[in-house]
Every structure is written in C-alpha cells, then in structure tokens.
C-alpha cells in the first residue's frame, strides 16, 4: 500500500464539540488538526458501517464488473488461478450481488458447485496504484524481477496493513513464489491484492485458524472466500439454524454450542498467534456459523493485531471519549493528553455484550436449562458484559466460569434429549 503504516489508525468517535470555538489566538493550527482528525474519523466510520454511503447493488453492474475483469485477463493485464474458470471454462458462475460500499464490491458466485464470495476493495483493476518497478517492462516481461526485491516490497505491505514484521518464510501464503508465462500480469495482480488488508490477513491465517474463512483463489484484484450465511439481529438465534433440528431443546443446544465456539474464538485470537488479534466491529452481521456450530469471523476489515491496535489507539485526547475506536477503546491520560496504547476492553467483553446478552438475557431465551443453571448463566454474562475493573476489562475468571456453565447447560440439554 502506498499509504503510511499509521494512516489508517485514527479514532472513530471524537468529542470535538466546540473545540475550534474555544481556540484562542495562535491556536489555528491546532483547530485545523482537530478538523482533519474529524474528517479521517468520518472516513473510518463509513468503512466500518456499510450502508451509510452504499451505491446500488445490481446484477447488471456486477456483470459489467466481471466482464471488465475478463477483458483485462484476456488482454494479459492480470492473471489468477480463478481467471480461467471465470472467463473461459464457465466453472465460476456469478449468482448475485451481495453489497457495494465505498468502492468495495462483494458478489456471490458458484465455483465448481461450491458457493463462494468474490471480494475487492475497488471495482476496476486500474484503480489500484501500479507496481512502479514494472514500469518500462514489456508486456511479457517481469520474469527477471528480483525475488529479494519482491519479498521486501511484500513485507512492507504487510507491515503497513497489519503492523507486523514477518520473516520471508512467513510470506509464502501470499503466493509470492508462483511463476508463470504471464509474469508481468501475475506481479501486477499480486500487487493489487497486497493493497487489500482483508486479503492479506485472511491469506496469512489460511490453515492456521478455524475461525476465519480461507482464501480459495483469485483473479486479478478479486479474491474468493467460502460463502457462509452471515448473522442478523432479526434472527431469533442471531444466526440461521437451517440445519439444526426443530424444537426448543435443539435450538437451546445449538445456542450453547455457538456460544462455546465464540469462547474458543476469543481464546484463539488472544493466545494462538504471536500477537493478540483485536476485533473492533463486533456484530452478528460480521460473523457466520458453520454446520458444526463453529463461529467464523467473515468480515475482518476492522481486525487488528496488537502492534497495529496500539498504533491506532495512541492518539491525542482531552477525555476518554476521544479514545474510542468503535468496539475498541483505551483511556485518556490527562497528564499528557494522550490515549493509552493498550486496549482497555477486550474481545470477550464486547462479545458478551453484543452477542451473549441476546441469547441469555431472560429464561425465555434459554428454554430447557434448569432455573438455577439459567440464573447462573445470565449472571455470568452480565458480569462479563459489564466492565469489572478500572481499565474496562471483563473480570478475571469470567471466561472459565462461562465455559463451565455453558458446558453444563449443554450436558443438561443432551440428557433431556435422550
């Protein structure tokens, strides 16, 4: 990506009311800085909340986008392991438009009988800044592009996108070592993909996480992931349970299974990588549930590893409200007017608040569970969702308590079904 590593990290909600009105003489630059911060914050707000400025999502427009992609493929400008199936063999078939938002295009397709989602942050391949080192190369050039230089450029993109310093061996999932007869198009396509942060994150997590969808392939600037039905606040259980048996006990068992998988995901993102992975936009629409009740984060545009999270949070402030970045926040140190670099709340606390409360807020939402166990479970969710220490984190031990109670609820429900 051409932008600096810190360009994305600005606060989502800022308490700026009257800020410039209080500026005295000589403070004009400070006011301008606050205004610029507001503009950047608004851009981030639009990024996290799709529908605010969405263009109309139509089949006609989607088919035009894919037709242009195939023209570029036939012209040699781009390549990818899905291009032949999409543009020649007819094995990757467009089905419907899922959404357009601020340039990002998300389409549903069938690939050899498997439902997939095609994604790109831009409509046109030409919208991505080109790889400058290809300038002057012939159309069939790029074969002699130095491998070391490519690895260096890719590492810079990963550092910009994720805040991570990775060894060359860790970049293999990005497909840097692939070579073919259309090397120039291959490098140009890879460069467009590397400028899309979700692609970079999902590619690096491929095979390492059951809680994120793997990248299945790409064509030019579009990449494919498996299609999973997203959650919605309109579902009784937040997520469609089409494959689950009917009946109150079966639904309650499904909810307990989903909740345990969310806890597994929390532990996985907290402990199984070299840095903690923070989720800053937690809502049902950004997750899906597999048929075995595994929770999957299907939209990770607002997911950050610890180094990037610290960079985003550590900003100027006059109060705690200036330190909120969607579902991630820190505290304002009024001695130096800087937000703390360490996140004050946690993935667990927000999931308890935005997901578990819906499931366990009343006895009616957990039928089949004994009254004493139901009361304990509701109390544990309330304890988890309401920050319990001065830093805003969930109380110690609440994770283990929730897991124990959910496992007990699952056993109760299974016994009643025998």
Secondary structure, 3 states (H helix, E strand, C coil): CCCCCCCCCCCCECCCCCCHHHCCCCCHHHHHHHHHHHHHHHHHHHHHCHHHHCCCCCHHHHHHHHHHHHHHHHCCCCCCCCHHHHHHHCCEEEEEEEEEECCEEEEEEEECCEEEEEEECCCCHHHCCCCHHHCCCCCCCCCCCCHHHHHHHHHHHHHHHHCCCCCHHHHHHHCCCCCCCCHHHHHHHHHHHHCCHHHHHHHHHCCCCCCECCEEEEECCEEEEECCCECCCCCCCCCCCCCCCCCHHHHHHHHHHHHHHHHHHHHHHHHCCCCCEEECCCCHHHEEECCCCCEEECCCCCEEEHHHHHHHHCCECCCHHHHEECCEECCEECCCCEECCCCCCCHHHHHHHHHHHHHHCCHHHCCCCCHHHHHHHHHHHHHHHCCCCCCCCCCCCHHHHHHHHHHHHHHHHHHHHC
